[in-house]
Amino acid sequence: MLDRNKETVRAFYQAAINDKDFTAARALIGPGYVQHNPRIADGIDGFAGFVAEIATDFPDLRAEVKGLWAEGDRVIGHVHGVRVPGQRGTAIVDIFRLEDGLIVEHWDVMQPVPEEAANTNGMF
Protein backbone atom coordinates (compact mmCIF):
# COMPACT_ATOMS: atom_id res chain seq x y z
CA MET A 1 0.00 0.00 0.00
CA LEU A 2 2.82 2.43 0.80
CA ASP A 3 4.43 1.89 -2.60
CA ARG A 4 1.05 2.26 -4.32
CA ASN A 5 0.45 5.57 -2.50
CA LYS A 6 3.88 6.85 -3.57
CA GLU A 7 3.15 5.91 -7.18
CA THR A 8 -0.21 7.73 -6.98
CA VAL A 9 1.57 10.87 -5.79
CA ARG A 10 4.27 10.53 -8.47
CA ALA A 11 1.55 10.18 -11.13
CA PHE A 12 -0.23 13.21 -9.65
CA TYR A 13 2.88 15.39 -10.03
CA GLN A 14 3.22 14.27 -13.63
CA ALA A 15 -0.43 14.78 -14.57
CA ALA A 16 -1.24 17.93 -12.62
CA ILE A 17 2.02 19.88 -12.64
CA ASN A 18 4.13 18.65 -15.54
CA ASP A 19 1.36 17.82 -18.03
CA LYS A 20 -1.21 20.30 -16.65
CA ASP A 21 -3.84 17.67 -17.41
CA PHE A 22 -6.67 18.15 -14.92
CA THR A 23 -8.64 15.17 -16.25
CA ALA A 24 -5.75 12.78 -15.57
CA ALA A 25 -5.02 14.38 -12.20
CA ARG A 26 -8.71 14.25 -11.23
CA ALA A 27 -8.62 10.46 -11.46
CA LEU A 28 -6.07 10.48 -8.60
CA ILE A 29 -8.09 12.73 -6.27
CA GLY A 30 -10.70 11.41 -3.87
CA PRO A 31 -13.99 12.99 -2.88
CA GLY A 32 -13.95 15.89 -0.44
CA TYR A 33 -10.42 16.99 -1.39
CA VAL A 34 -9.04 19.34 1.30
CA GLN A 35 -6.42 21.94 0.35
CA HIS A 36 -4.21 23.67 2.95
CA ASN A 37 -2.23 25.88 0.57
CA PRO A 38 -3.78 29.32 1.18
CA ARG A 39 -3.38 30.31 -2.49
CA ILE A 40 -5.53 27.44 -3.78
CA ALA A 41 -9.26 27.16 -3.16
CA ASP A 42 -10.56 24.06 -1.42
CA GLY A 43 -12.05 21.09 -3.23
CA ILE A 44 -11.88 19.73 -6.75
CA ASP A 45 -13.01 23.02 -8.32
CA GLY A 46 -10.26 24.89 -6.51
CA PHE A 47 -7.69 22.42 -7.76
CA ALA A 48 -9.05 22.63 -11.31
CA GLY A 49 -8.63 26.40 -11.15
CA PHE A 50 -5.04 26.01 -9.98
CA VAL A 51 -4.16 23.66 -12.85
CA ALA A 52 -5.79 26.03 -15.36
CA GLU A 53 -3.85 28.95 -13.87
CA ILE A 54 -0.45 27.29 -14.08
CA ALA A 55 -1.21 26.05 -17.61
CA THR A 56 -1.82 29.66 -18.66
CA ASP A 57 0.73 31.51 -16.54
CA PHE A 58 3.57 28.95 -16.44
CA PRO A 59 3.15 26.49 -19.32
CA ASP A 60 6.75 25.26 -18.93
CA LEU A 61 6.50 24.74 -15.16
CA ARG A 62 8.09 21.46 -14.12
CA ALA A 63 8.17 19.53 -10.86
CA GLU A 64 11.12 17.20 -10.43
CA VAL A 65 10.49 14.70 -7.66
CA LYS A 66 13.69 14.28 -5.67
CA GLY A 67 12.23 11.87 -3.13
CA LEU A 68 9.00 10.33 -1.84
CA TRP A 69 8.42 8.87 1.62
CA ALA A 70 5.31 7.08 2.81
CA GLU A 71 4.02 6.15 6.24
CA GLY A 72 0.47 5.20 7.10
CA ASP A 73 -1.90 7.26 4.96
CA ARG A 74 0.67 10.04 4.25
CA VAL A 75 3.16 10.59 1.46
CA ILE A 76 5.79 13.31 1.67
CA GLY A 77 7.37 14.62 -1.50
CA HIS A 78 10.62 16.58 -1.77
CA VAL A 79 10.36 18.43 -5.07
CA HIS A 80 12.28 20.95 -7.15
CA GLY A 81 9.75 23.20 -8.87
CA VAL A 82 10.84 25.44 -11.73
CA ARG A 83 8.23 27.80 -13.18
CA VAL A 84 10.37 29.09 -16.05
CA PRO A 85 13.31 27.15 -17.55
CA GLY A 86 16.64 28.57 -16.45
CA GLN A 87 15.39 29.87 -13.10
CA ARG A 88 16.73 28.38 -9.85
CA GLY A 89 13.22 27.47 -8.80
CA THR A 90 11.72 26.49 -5.48
CA ALA A 91 12.38 23.71 -2.98
CA ILE A 92 9.03 22.21 -2.03
CA VAL A 93 7.91 19.75 0.61
CA ASP A 94 4.40 18.43 -0.05
CA ILE A 95 2.40 16.28 2.34
CA PHE A 96 -0.47 14.27 0.92
CA ARG A 97 -3.06 12.20 2.80
CA LEU A 98 -4.58 9.35 0.85
CA GLU A 99 -7.70 7.25 1.33
CA ASP A 100 -8.33 4.12 -0.72
CA GLY A 101 -5.38 5.01 -2.95
CA LEU A 102 -6.62 8.52 -3.77
CA ILE A 103 -5.31 11.92 -2.65
CA VAL A 104 -7.79 13.55 -0.28
CA GLU A 105 -5.71 16.22 1.49
CA HIS A 106 -2.63 18.36 0.73
CA TRP A 107 -0.22 20.64 2.61
CA ASP A 108 2.96 22.27 1.30
CA VAL A 109 5.93 24.36 2.35
CA MET A 110 7.97 26.22 -0.30
CA GLN A 111 11.31 28.00 -0.21
CA PRO A 112 13.01 29.77 -3.14
CA VAL A 113 16.36 28.28 -4.10
CA PRO A 114 18.83 31.09 -3.28
CA GLU A 115 21.66 32.26 -5.48
CA GLU A 116 24.08 31.93 -2.56
CA ALA A 117 24.01 29.80 0.58
CA ALA A 118 25.89 29.77 3.88
CA ASN A 119 26.78 26.09 3.22
CA THR A 120 27.58 23.89 0.22
CA ASN A 121 24.97 21.21 0.96
CA GLY A 122 22.36 22.30 -1.58
CA MET A 123 18.63 22.03 -1.10
CA PHE A 124 18.22 18.66 -2.83
N, C-alpha and C positions, 0 to 999 in steps of 0.2 A: 504494500500500500504506500509506503514512504517513497519508493522509486516511482510509482505511478503518479503520485502527487507532484513530485519534482518534474516529471515529464509533462504534466498538465501545465505547470507554471512556465516551463521552457517553451512549450507550444504557444502559450498566451503571449509571451514576449514577442515571439516571431509574428504571430497573427496581428496583434493589436498595435505594437510599436513599430516593428520593422516593415511589415506589409501594409499596415493601416487598413486592415480588412476587418471591419466590425462584425460582419456575418460569421467569419471563422472564429473570431474571439468570443462572440456571443455563445457559441456552442460549448465554451469552456467555463462559462459563468452560471452559477446557480441562482435560484430564485431569491429575491430579497437581498440582492447584493448591497453591501454596506461599504461606503467609501469614507476613509478618514483623512485623505488629502484635502485640505481646505479650499484648494483651487478647482476641485472637481465635484460636481453635484452628485448627490447620492443616487443609487439605483442604476438600473440598466440604461435609462434615458440619459442620465448624467454621464455615464461612461461612453455612450454613443456620441454625445456632444464632444467629449474630450478627443476621441479618435478622429472625428471630423475636423476638429480644430487643428490637431497636429498634422493631419493630411494636407490641410490648406497652408498653414503657417510654416511648417517644417517638413516638407515632403521627403527630405533626405535624412531625417532623424533616424538614428540607429541605436539600438540597445545591445551591447555585447555582454552576455552573461559570463561573469568571471567565476562564479561559484553558486551552488545551490545546496542548502542544508534543510533537512526535514526532520521533524520530531512531532509525534502526535498528529494533530490536524493542521499544523503550521509548516509553511515552507518559507525560508528566508533566502532572498536573492541578493548577491553582491554584483552590481551592474555598472558598466561604464556607458553612460548615455552621452551621445554627441548629436546636438541639434543640426549643426551645419558642418559638413566635412572640413577638416583642417583646424577646427576649434579644439581646445583641450577637453572640453566637456564637463561632465558632472559625475561624481561618485555617488551612487545611489544604493541604499539598503531598503529593499522592499520586504514586507512581511505579508504573507497571504494566509488566510484561513480557508480550509477546504472542507466541504461536506459531500459525501458520496462521490468523490473525485472531481468536484466542481468548485471553482473559486467563489466564495461567498462574502469575503471581507478582505480589505486591503489597507495597509498603513505604509508610509514611506518616509525616509529621511534622506535629504539631498545636500551635497556639498560641492561647490565648484572646484574643479581641479586647478590649483594655483600655478602660476608661472614659476614661482620659487617656493621652496620649502625649507624648514629648519632642519630637516633630516634627508637622507637619501633613500628612504624606504619605499617611496611611492605610495599611491593610494590603492593599488591593485596587486 
